[in-house]
Amino acid sequence: MKVTIERGTLLKALGHVQSVVERRNTIPILSNVLMRADGGTLSLTATDLDIEVVEQVPADVDQDGAVTASALTLFDIVRKLPDGTQVGLETGGEGGRLKLTAGRSEFTLAVLPEADFPQITSDEGGTRFVLPSSDLRRLIDKTRFAMSQEETRYYLNGIYLHAQTEGEMRSLRAVATDGHRLARLDAPLPEGAEGMPGVIVPRKAVLELRRLLDDAEDEVAISVTSSKIRFASGDVVLTSKLIDGTFPDYQRVIPTGNDKVMAVDNADFARAVDRVSTVSADKTRSVKLSLGGDRLQLLVNNPETGTATEELSVDYPGDELEIGFNARYLLDISGQIDGETATFKLADPASPTIVQDEEDARALYVLMPLRV
């Protein structure tokens, strides 16, 4: 293989694929990136056996071929080269190593056989559709904070993606929950997605996909089977295995009879929660909300550090109510509200509360209370 490629082009592609590689690997080949030169294209592939990212970039190819070398080492080398440098990649010399040249710099890197590099085979058939990248970004951004990180409940360690029909409304819906809070967001259902099965996209795939979407084109082609999901945008393709489990019936968690409605300025509320939670216990981070007469009092009482209170004016015509929440969870949800006003629909101190964005009917959040 003999290739010349502009440093910025190579760095961007390596940046996309190398983040899939785990820092510690018991299988050496998984630390490597597969580079395949063919015609006027250099293809880079990285995988951890659950996720695979492939990117194709233009290059001057003098000799076709393929090689695998350490993804992190390559990325670090290219990152430290001067802007605008032409990078030469060549194999076939003494010892079969990869020679990287750039200006007066020269590196010789160890390689492993490209035939040993594993590839995730794509399933035939399935559901295929095209989604605007802005919709996909929004589905991820508004729900990923609620994904669980508990390995025991692995089926919650991702985003549940499925087609949903409610009356005249047909949506592509993303749901995430960790048992303490739930985030649900709808996007217009794209053509071809009507028969899409409900799938759980793993946490790591969600985070890698979100990184790739920063440089994505206007549309993302998605194909879904019972075991894998593939996202393709421009010259980048991410393929991921799906979580083999059953997502809980989230509809049962969303209360329908919450009749106590509080409307509050979201920015003022978030700042007040952040201030009073300064003295809260690290473990529970509990803050009590006392409601009554268009007044909201936030109270934190920590025997070890002290107390904090703050009062806000709100729109609340209901009966007096005291309810506790985890301050960090309140701030997470407040961070998803784009409009000026957050609407809380409450029932009693032991029941889940619904939080909605007054300017975004497609987003809904559910928060479980704490005993305070």
N, C-alpha and C positions, 0 to 999 in steps of 0.2 A: 504494500500500500504506500502511495506517495501522494500527499495532499498539501495544498497551500490554502489557508483560510484567514480572513481578517479577524484580528483579536476580539473585537467587540461582538462579532457574530458568534464566534466560538464560545465566548464567555457567557453570553445570554443563554445559549443552548445548554451549556454545562450547568448553569445556574438552575435551569428548569428541571434537569434530570437528576442531578447529584443529590438533591434533598430527599429523594426517595431512599437513598442508600443509608442503611443503618450504620452508626458509628462502630458498633461492635458486631462482628459477624463470625459465626462458627464455620460458615461456608465461604472460603476465600473469594470465590468467583463473584459472590454477591456484593463485594466491595468495589467491583470494577464497573466501568461503563463500556458497553460494546460500541465501537465505532466502525461503521461500514461505509466505504467509499465506492460509489457506483455512478458512472457518467459524470454529471456535474453536481452531484449531491453527496453530502456527508450526513449519514444517519447516526444518531446517538441514542442508545437505549440503556435504561437502568431499571432494576427491579429488586424487590425484596420477597418475591414469590407470591405476594398478595396483590401488589400494585406494580404496574409497568408503565413507564413514561417513555415515549418515542418522539424524537424531534428530528426533522430533516431541515438542513440548511444548505445554501449554495456554497460551493467550494471549487477551486481549480484542482481537478483530479488528474494527475499524471499517470497513476497506476491504480486500478481497482484493487480492493482487498478489504480485509477486516482484522481487527485486533481488539483485545480488551486490556485496559489498564486502570489503575486506581482512580476512581471518580473524584475523590476528595483531593488527592495529590494534583491531578490535572487541573482541577478548578482553582486550587491555591496558586499554582504556577501561572496560569493564564491571567488570573486576577491581578497578579503583581507585575505583569508586563506593561510596558507603556502603551497608551492609547494609539490606535492606528497601526500597530505593529502587524506585519504579515507573519503568521505562524505556520511553520512547516512541520508536518507529521509524516514520519517515514518508518517503515518496518522492512525486514528482510536482510538487515545487516548482521554483524557479528552477534551471536547469541540470541538472535531473533527478538531483540528488545525494540521498544518504541523510542525513536529519536525525535525529540521536539526541539526545533530551532526557531529563534526569534531575534533578529538583529545579531548582536554578538553573544547572545545567551544560547546555551545548548544543554539539554537535559537528556539523559538516557534512563528510561523507566522499565521496570520489570513488567512482564505481560503474562497472561494466562491464555490457554487455547480458546479461540472464539467458539469452537465446536462445543465446549463445555458450558457455554453461557445459556442459562434457562430462559425460555420465552413462554409467556402466557398465551395459550392458543385461544382464539376467539370462537365463541359458540355460534352455530348457524341459526338463522331464523331470529325470532324475538321481535320486539317492538322497536321501531325506528321513527324518530321525529327530530325536528329542528326547533331549538329554543333560542330566543334572543339572549345574548350573554348578559345583558342587564337584568333580565328576569332571573337567570340562574344565580348571578351574584347576590341578588336581593334575597332569594330563597335561602341561600347559605348564610348570609350576613345576619338575617333576622332570627335564625333558629339555632345556629351552631353553639351559642353560649349555653344552651340547655342540654347539650349532649352529656351523657354520663361518662365517667372515667372509671367506674367500678368494674373490675374484671369479672366479678361473680355474676353480674347481670349484663352479660356481653351483648345481648340483643338491644340494649339501650345505648351502646357505644357507637352511635351513628345517627344519621338523619333518615327518617322513614319517608320515602318518596312514593307517591301514588296518585292515580287519577281519581277525582272525586266529583260526584254529581249531587247537587242539592237543589231540587226544583228546576228552575231554568238555568241555574249557574253551574257551569262545568269548569273545573279547575285542575291544575297540577298542584298538588298540595305537599308541603314539606312539614314534618312534625319532628320535634326532638323533646325528650324529657329525661330527667334524672331521678324522678320520683318526688322531687321537692318543688320543681317548677316545670312548666310545659310551654313550648313556643309552637305556634301554628301559623303558617303563612300560605296564602294562595296566590297563584299566578294564572293568567289565562291559559286554558288547556290548548296546547299546540295541535295542529292537524296531524293525525297518525298516532296520537298518544292515548286514544280512547280505551284501547284494550291493554294498557300497560299494567303489569302486575305490581302489587305493592312490594317494594324492595327496601332493604336497609343498607344504605351506603356507609361503609365504615368510617370512623373518625379520621384516621390518617388520610384516607382517600379524599374526604371532604376538605381537609386542610390543604392538601397538595393541589386539589382542583382549584381552590380559591386563590392560591398563589398564581396559578397559570392563567386565571381569568383576568388578572391585571394587564396581561399582554394579549388577551384573546381578541379575535375579530368580532364582528357584530353578532354573529350567530354561532351556536355550538350544535353540532350533530350528535345526537345521543342514541345509542342502541342498548336495549335492555333484554337480557334473558333471565332465566330462573336462577342463574349462578353468577353472572358477571354483568357489569355495566361499563360502557365505553363512551368517553367524551372526546370529540375531535373538533379542533378549531384551528384553521390554517394548517400549519405544518406540525402541529403538536397533537399527539393522541395519548390519552390516559385511559388505561384499562384497569379495572379493579374487580377482585372477587367481592361478592356480596356477603353480608353476615347471614349465616345459615341459622335462622331463628325466627320466632314469631313476635312481631311487635305487639305490645298490649293494645287493648281496645281503648284508645285514648279518648274516644267520645264519652265514655262513662265518667271520665275525670272532670270533664267540662260541665260545671253546674249550670242549671237552666232557671233556677228560681231566685237568683240573687237580686233582691229588690231595693237594696240600699245603695244609692249611686252617689259617688263623690267625684267631682271634677276639680282638678288642681293644676296650677301652672307647673308643667313638667320640670322646667329648669330650676325653679325655686324649690320644688320638692326634692330633686336630686341633691342640690347643694345642702339643704337642711339635713337630709338623711346622712350625707357624708360628714357633716360637722358633728352631729350628735353621736354618730357611731365611733368617733375617735376614742371614747372611753368605754366602749362595749368590750365584753370578753371575747378573746380571739376565737374561741371554739364556736360559740353560738351566734355571736354578732347580732344579738336580738335587739330590736327596737320596738317599742309599743306605740301604736297609733290610737289616740283618743279623739273620737269624733263627736260633734254635737254643736248645733247652732251656727252652722257655716264657719266652724273653727276646727282646725286640726292641730293637736298638740303631739309632738314627737318626744318620747321620753326614753332615756337609757339609764338604767340603774345597775352599776357594777360595784359590788361591795369592796373590791380590791382597789379600784381607781377613782370612783366617784360617780356623780350623776350629771346628766345633761338634758336640757329641755329646750324646745324651740316651738314656736307657734306660727301657723300659717293660716291665711284666709282661704277658704275653699267654698265651693258650691255644694252644699250637702243638706238637703231638706229632711233627711231621715231621722230616726230615733238615735239616741246616744249609743255609742258602740266603742268598745276597747278591743283591739286585736293586735297580735304581735307577728313580726316577720323577721327573717334574716336580712340584715341591712345590705349585705353584698348582693343578695338576690334581687332586692328592690332596685339597687343601682344598676344591675345588669339589665333589668327590664326597662328602666327609665332610659337607658342608653339606646334602646331600640325605638323609642318614640320620636318620630320626626316632627310631628306637629307641636304646637305650643301647649296643648292641654292633654293630660292623661286622665282617663276615666276609669275609676275603680268601681266594680260592682261587687258588693259584699252581702253576706247573709248573717253570719254569727261568728264568734271568736274561734270556733273549731272547724269551720267549713272553708273550702277553697275559695279564693277570690279571683275574679276575672279582671285583667287590666287591658285596656284598649287604647289605641291611638285615635283621637277624635278625627284625624284627617286621613286615616287609612283603615277602611273597613275590612280589608283582606287579612289584617294581622290581628292575632289574638294570643294573649298570654294568661296562664293560670299559675297562681302562686299558693302553695300550702302555708297555713299559718303556724306560728310557734306558740307554745304556752309561755306567757310572761307574767 
